[in-house]
């Protein structure tokens, strides 16, 4: 937590927008955000990713690697509106940052690479935005690059994302001749010199583009008047809608998810940023304005600043100065010094200070209210996804719990070992802080080796985490080779009764449990149900049975990997008035689970990745052949400019070190991206290898 603070309390603008900038890695999110900071006057110089001097990527690792690792928030003002902006990572390993950011935002700007178009992580982030019902704008960036193709990207949006892209602008010039856009709402040309800070020039549409502009203008008008019977009737009678009517229609359709407005530009060349800001204010929602799902049901509390407090903690940052908790306030007000109730845990905590965040700088606030995103200092036990409310009797009597943030399961492990005794003492504390910050990380002790196992979403995430251990927490650790995070599951139902009975002179142990295990669909996780009746097992012992089941599931029964996607149902049991205890029932549950799982035809699961390889066409055959040798299945291929795109599914086990092999295979000209697609049964040879190990 940077202690560079400003104690003044900025006034909140009449209009408020909470937006995220999302995209595939290297599409230009951070560059776009840096230009937003410059053109709104928040920054007086332009930060560049390649120069390592950006405002939003302030972490030393971000600047060294040239990528965004952590989501970063800032506040800017444009045309009388306050815009809270969160710049998110594009790499799949850090997708938890996108997920928890989108959970608390009201809208998003999706940045597309004008050459690559809709890339895999763009699709993933788009689906996340769908999940949270976020209205979006599309900004097709990098139109100055060789191979940029604006209409192709628009069509890719339609085909791959299943949306109606509403083209609001058409580029003037292509590749290195790109110099401006046609504003199809106002029917005018907007031209830029490319020099940061020089004003946009408004000119008539070039003669050679008038006919094309008229075609796209007609499509725009038709899409808008279809939403409004009065406009439609007037249009059919030959009355063209005004620019004001068009903008109102664009806003209605955007908030309803009918279409996605599409804008054009090149953030790096300072072209198209001001119209993008105009569109954010004009077309994206204010807090509470679009909190409805597709069925019309409210997805959030009403954004009433005078109502009872409802806030969601979505990020925790811990460093030498303490803990800072980022929250979105959905209803009510929160003041420094207030005591809040964490309805997810039932605990109360006191807020000592409030901050408005500007990347690594913080401006102290006296209070925040519905719609605000801010950071709190003083909360020690609040975690990502937990709900904060007031601490009154009504809050306790009817606790509100907002929708949680889904945390993905890790797919890759590394063993870490402290170098010295001093490192050993600091390691546990440091790992606790890192897992609190990034809930997509997991830490466990290997039962056999005693090693500390760190699990995450990919090699890059684990590499970054280990570097944080060394640089930020000053813990020197050795790191083992990355390993696949296998899982186990069952394939049929089984029911077992187990009696746990011990007598050793003193109080005995007695617990009898009948448990039924049944497989669930992939991705369903672990469920526990109590179907015992007639007091066969007293209610106070049922949580112990569940705890035993979950503890045993963590160790698996085939090769020691966590067992997932099953339902455990407590059917029956017996107890002894004197010898039964919580411990006895937990031990009985562990034993009965292991026996039932062995009888339920268990199997090992391995993570299978969705892999996209972009390669020159002359190397296409070599790339496909190599993927097949890695147990991959090619789902399709398509041309992209002068290259070919291969869409495949490959087990993660076969993808370690792939980038080096791919470069050697294609003379360094190919690239790839991958993300977890699903878990599938591992082949018998892989299972045998794991069991033997």
N, C-alpha and C positions, 0 to 999 in steps of 0.2 A: 504494500500500500504506500504510494507516494505521499509524503507529508506536505508537499507543495500545495498550500490551500489559499483560498481567498475568502475572507469572512463576509463579503457583501452578499446580500440575498437578491439575486436577479428577479425582476418582475416577470410573472408569467404572461405570455401573450394571449390575446383573446382567442386565437385559433391555435390548436395544438395537434401535431402529427407525431406519432411514434412509428418509425419505420426501420426496417432492416435492409442492408445491402447484401444480397446473396448471389452465389454463382459457383460454377466449377472453378477449380484452382487455375490461376493465371488468366482469368477472363477480364481482369481489370477492376475488381471491386475496390481495392484499397486506393488505386489511382483515382477512381471516380469519387471516392469519399474525400480524398485530399483536395480535389478540385472543388467539391462542394464547400469545404472549409474555406478555401481561398475566395470563391466568388460570393460567399455570404459575409466576408469580412472577418471571419473568426481567425484566420491565419493571414499574415501579410507576405508570406512567401509560399511557393508551391513545393510541397514535399514529394520526393520521388522514391519509389521502391528500390530502384537500382542504385540510388545514391545512399540508401540506408538512413534517410533523414525524415521519414514520414512521421506524422503526428500520431496516427492510429496504431501503426506497428511500432510501439515504443519498447517492447521487450527486446533485450539484447539478442536472444536467439532468433526472433523474428527478423531483426535487421541483418543478422549474419546470414540467415538462410534465404531471405528475400520472399518469405511467405507469411501469411497470417496464421497464428497459432491460437491466440485468444481473441474472443469477441471483445470489442472495445466500443464504449459509448461516448457520445459527445452531444452537445446542443448547439444549434445554429438558428438564426432568424432570417426569414425571407418573406418579403411582401406582408409584413405584419403578423406572420405566423411563426410560432416556435416549432422547430423540427428536432425531435430527439432521434438521433441516428445511431444505429448499432452496426458496425462493420464486422462481418463474420468470416471465419475461415472457409476456404474452398476445398481443402484436402479432406478426404473421407475419414482419416484417422481422428480428426477433430470435429466430427459431425455433431457431437453432443453440444458444442458451442452454438451451432446453428439451431438445433432442436430447442434448447432452452431459451434462446433469444426469440425465435418465432412464437413460442408459447405466450410471451408477454407483449408482443407487438400488435399494432392495429393494421399494418400494411407492409408491403415489401416492394423494393425495386430489384428486379432480377436482371443481372448483367449477363449478356450473351457475347461471346467472342464472334465477331463478324466473319471470321474465317471458319472456325470449327463448328459454330452453331450450337445446337442442343447437345451438350456433353453429359456423360453419365452422372456426375455429381449435380449438375443442373437438374436432371430428372429427379434425383433423390430429394434435393431441397424443394423442388416444386411439389412433390408429394407431401412433404412435411407441411408446406404452406396450405395445401389442400386440407390436411388433417385439422389444422387450426382455423380454417375458413377465412384465410387472409386475402383481401383484395390486393392485386399486384399491378405494377407497371413493368413493361419490358424495355430495357435499354440495350439496343444492339450496338456494341462498342467496337473499337478497333477497325472502323470502316476505311481507315487510311492504309491498312495492311495489304500486302500482295495476296490475292486470292479471296479477299472479302467479297461476300455475295449477299446483299441485303434481302432480296426476294427469296433466296434459298433458305435463309435462316427463318424468315416468316413462315415459309411452308413447313419447315422442320418443327416449328412450334405447333402448328396445326396437327401434323402427323404424329409426333412423338408425345406431345403433352395433352393432346385431345382437347385443345381450347380454340376459341375463336379469336385470333389475333386481329385487333382493330388498328390498322395502320394510321397513325396521326401525322407522320412525317415521311417524306421520301428524300433519299440522299441526292445531293447535287455533286456530280463527279464520283469517280470510283478509284479505289486504291490511293496512290499518291496524289491523284487529282481531286480527292474528296475535299470539298471546301465549305459545305453548308448543307442545309436541308430546306425542303419545301414544307411549309406549315399548311397542311390540308384543311385546317379549321378556318384560318384567316385567308387562305389562298395567297400566300406571299412567300418570298425567298428570304431565309436567314443565313447570312454569310459571316464567316470568321476569318481573321487573318492568321490565327494559330498562335499569336503572341498572348500569353496569359495577361488578363486584365484589360485588353483592348475590347471596346464595346462591339456588340453584334451589329452588323449592317442589315437593314431591312430594305429589300429591293423587289421589283416585280419578278415574277417567275420567268426564268429564261425561256425564250421562244421554243427551243428544241425539246423542252420538257412540259409544255403547256398541255398537250394532248394526253400524255401519261398522267399528269397531275389531275386532269379532269376525270379520268377513269377511276383513280383511287379516291378522289373526293366523292364521286357518286357512290362507291361502295361504302364509304364512311357514313354518308347521309342515310343511305338505305338501312344500314344496321341500326342507326339511332332512331329513325322515325318508326321502326317496327316496334319500339317499346312504348310508344305514346300514340293513342288513337287519334287525338286532335292533330298532332304533328303529321301523322300519316295521312289523314284526310286532306290537310292543307297541301301537303307535298304532292298528293295525287291530283290536286287541283292546280298544280303548277306553282305553288308558293314555296320557295326555297327557305329552309330554316335559317335563322340568323346565327351568328357565331355564339351568342349568349345561349341560345336554345341548344346548339350543338354541344357546348361545354356542359350544360346541365344534363343533357342526355348521356354524355360520356361518363359523367360522375355516377348517375343512377345505374348504368350498366356495369360499371367497374365495381361498385359496392355490392351489386347483386351477383357478381361473378358471371354475368352474361358474356362478357368479352374481356380481353386484356389489351389496354392501349399499348401501342408499340412506338418507341421513339428511336432516333438514330443519332450517332455521334462518334467522336473519338476523344475520350477523356484526356489521354496523354497529349493530344494536339490541341486541347482546350476548345473543342468544338462540340456544341450540343448540351453543355452543362446547365446553362441558364434555363432553357426550355424544360429540361428535366426537373429542375426545382419548381418551376411554374406548375408542372403537371402534378408533382407531389402535393402541393397546396390545393390545386384545383380538383384533383380526382381521388386522392386517397382519403380514408375516413378519419374523423376526429375520434377520440376515445368514446366508446359506447355506441358509435354510429353504425357499426357493422357487426355487433356481437350476436349474430344469429346464424344458425346452421341452415342447411338446405331445406329443412322441414319448417323453418321459421321459429324454432325453439331458441330461447336465450342461451348463450354459451358462457356468459359472464354476468356478475351482478350489475345492476344498473349503475351507470357512472354518475352517482350523486355525491357531490362533495359534502353534503350535509347528512348523509346516511351513516350507519354504523360502519366502522373500519373493516375493509377486506383487502388484503394485500398478499402477493405471492412472492416468496423468495426464489429467485431463479439463478443466482450465482453467488459463490462465496470465494473471496480472495484472502489468503492468509500469508503474512510475511513477518519480518522481525518487529513490525510496529503493531501487530495485532490482526484482528479479523474484520473484514469489511463485507457486509451482506448486501447484495443488490436486490432491490424489490421493485415490483410494479404495483402501484396502488390502484385498485379497481373501484373502490367506494370509500367515502369518508375522508378524514384528515389524520395526519400523523405529525406529532410535534416532538422536538427534542425533549427528552425527559419522560416521555410517555412509557407506561408499562403495557406490553402487548401479550396476548395469549397465542401461543403456537397450538392451533387446534389439531395439528397432525400428531403432536406428542402430549398435549395437555399441560405443558410447562409454560411458565410466564418468564419474560425477559424484559429488561429495561433498555430503551434506546437512549444512548448518551449523546450522539451527534448525528446530524443528517447532512449529506453532501450531494450537490449536483455535480456529476462527473463529466470532465472534459479530457478523455483519454487518460493520461497519467496525472492530471491536475484536478483538484477538487475545490468547488466553491461551497462554503458552508451555507446551509439553509436553516431557517427557523422552523418551517413546517412544509410538508408536501401534502398534496391532495389528489383526489380521483383523477386518473390519467397520467400522473407523474411517474417517471422512472428515476430512482435515486439510490444512493448507497447509505446504509445504516452502520454505525459503529456502536458496539456494546453487546451485540447478540453473540453469545458463546456457543449455543447448542442448536441453532437453527441451520438446517441443511437445504440443499437445492430441492425445490418442488414443494416445500412446506408452506402452509397457510398461516398468516398472521391476522388476528382480529383484535378488537378491544378486549378489555379484561373485566367487563361488567357482568352482572348476574345473568342478563339476557344472552350474552355471548357464550357464557358457560352452559346455560340451560339448552341453547340451540346452536351448538358449534357449527360454523360454516367451514367446509373443507373444499377448496377449489381443486379443479382437475390437476392431477399430478403430472409431472414431466416424465415421459417414458425414457428409461435408461437402457441402451443397447447392451447385449451380452458380449463380453470380450471374446476374441478368437485367437489370440496369440499370447504366449507366456515367455517370460525370462526369469531365470534364477538370479537373485542378487545377494551378494555376501559382503558384509562390512570388512574393511581392511584391518582395522585396529579395534581395541576394546572401547576406545572413546567413540569411534564410529558406530559400534554396536549399540551403545547407550543412546545415541542420537537418532538412529535409523527408524525406530518405531514411531517416535514423535514426528519425524519428517514425513514418513509415509502416511501417517494419519492426516497431516495437513494437506498433502497432495491429493489424497483420495477425497477429502472434504471439498477441495476445489474442483476436482474432476471426477464426478461419480461414475464415469465410464471405465475408470481404473478399478481393479480389484487386487487385494493383497491377501494371501493365505500362506500357511505353513504346510509344507509337504510332510505328510504323516510319517513317511519312511526315512527320508533324508534329513528332515529338519530344516531344509532350506526355505528361505523366504521367496515366494513366487509372486511376481508382479504380472498382472494380466491386463491387456488393453486391446484396442481396435486395430493396431497395426504396428509395424516396425518403427515407423517414424514417431508415432506417439510415445512408444516406450523409450526410444532414443532421447527424445526431448525431456521425458520425465526423469531419466537417469541424469541428464545434464543439469536439471533443476536441483536434484539431490546434491550434486557436487558443487554447483555454483551458488545457489541461493541458500541451501541449508548446510553447506560445508560438510557433507557426509561423503567420505571417499568409499566407493563400493566397487567390487568386481562384478562383472555381468556375464552370465552364461549365454550360450547361443539361443536365439529365439526358437521357441517350440510351438507347435500347433496346439490350440486349446480344444482338445477333443471333448466330446460329451458322450454320455451313455443314455440309453432309453430302453423301454420294454416294448415288446411287440404283441403280447397277449395278456389276458387277465389271469390273476392268480389270487387265491385266498388261503391264508395260513393262520393258525392259532399257535401262540407261544406262551408258555408259563415260565415266568421268571421267579424263582424261589430259592432263597438262601437263608441259612440259619447258622450263626457262628457264636452262640452263647448269649449275646445281647439281643437287642431288637432285631427281628428278622427283616427280610425283604420279600414282598409278595406282590405280584402283578401278573394278570393274565390278559392278553390282548388278542383279538381276532381282527385281522386287517385284510382288506381286499385292495389290490392294485389293478388299475386299468390304464391302458395307453390312451394318450390324448393326441390330437393333431399336432403336427410340428409347429413350434412357436407358442404353444399354449402354456408352457411353464409347468409349475408344480401347484397342485390343488390338494387341499385337505378337507374332508367332510366328516362330520360325526353323525352316524346313523344308529348308534346304540340307543336302546330304549329301556325303560323300566329301572333306571338307576343302576344298570350293570356296572358302570364305571362312574363314580361321582364326578360332577362337573368340574371340580377343582383339579382333577387329574387329566382332563382332556387336553389342555394346553401342553402338558408334559409329553403326551403321546405325539402331538403334532411336532413339538421341538425335537423329539427323538427321530421321527420320520425325516424331517428336514436335515438333521445332522447326519444321519446315515446316507441320505441321498447325495450329500456333498462328496462322500468318499466313493460312491459307485460300487459296483459288484463285479465288473469284468476286468477293468484295467486301472481302477483308481480314479476315474474321471467323474465329475458331477453327473448325476442321473436326472434327466429332465423329461418334460412332456408326459406326465402321468398324473393320475388322480388316486390318492390314498383315502380309503373310506374306513373309518373305525366302525366295525360291525357289532362287536360284542366284547365282553371281557368279564373279569371277576376281580374282587378286591378283598382284602382282609382288614378288619376294623383296626387292628393293632399294628400289623406289619407292613401295610401298604403305605407308600410315600410317593412324592413327586419324582424322586430319583429312581425308585423301582419301576414306575411306569415309563419313564424315559428310556431306561435300559431295556425294558421289555419291547418298547417300540423300535429301538435300534435293531434288536435281534430279529423281531418278526418281519421288519422291513427287508433285511438282508435275505432272509429265507424266501420271502414272497417274490422279491426281485429276481432271485436265481431261478425260480420256477416260472417266471413270466417271459422266458426267452429273451434275455437282455442282448443288446448289441451296441457296438461302438458307432458313434456318429462323427463325421468330420465336416468342417466348414467348407462349403463350396463357394467360390468367388465368381461374381460376374466380372468378366475381363473384357476391356475394349482395347484393341491394338490398332494403332494408326501407322501404316507402313507404306513405303513406295510400292507401286504395283509390281515392279520387277522382283520384289522379295516376298510377294504374297504367298506363293506356294511353300517357301521355306518356313514362313511364320506359321501357317496352318499345320504343316507337318510337325513342327516343334510342339505346338499346342496339343496335338493328338498324342505325341509321345509322353506328354505330361498328364495323361488321362483326361484331357479336356474334350469337350464336345462343342463344336462350332455351330452356333445357332443361326448365323447369317453373316453376310458381308455386303458392303455397299461402297460405291465410289464417293470420295470427298475431295473435290478439286482434282489434283493430279496424284492423289493417294487413295488407298483403300482402307476401309474400316472393317475390322473383324470383330464380331460379337461372339464371345465364347463363355463357357462355364468350365472352371478348372478348380480342382481341390487345392486348398491353400498350401498343403504339404508340398506340392509340386512347384510352387511359385517363389520359394525362397531363392534369392539371387537371380531372379529372372531378368532384371533390367540389364545386368552386365551381359548375359547371354544374348538378349535381344539386340543390344547394340553391336555385338560382334557379328551377329547373323545378318544385320542390315547396314553394316558400315557406319553405325551410329546415327542412322537417319530415322529410325522408328521410335515410337513412344507408346506408353500404355498407361491405363488406369484401371483400378479394380476396387470392388467393394463387396461386402458379404452379401450373398444371395440367399443361401439356405443351408441347413444341415442335412446331410444325406448319410445313409448307411455306408460305413467304410468297408472296402473289400476285405475278404478273409485274410489275405496276406498282410494287410496293414494291421488288422486286429491282432493277428498272431504275433506280429512284431512288437506291438504295444504290450500285450500280455507277457511276453517273454522279458521285456524290459522292466 
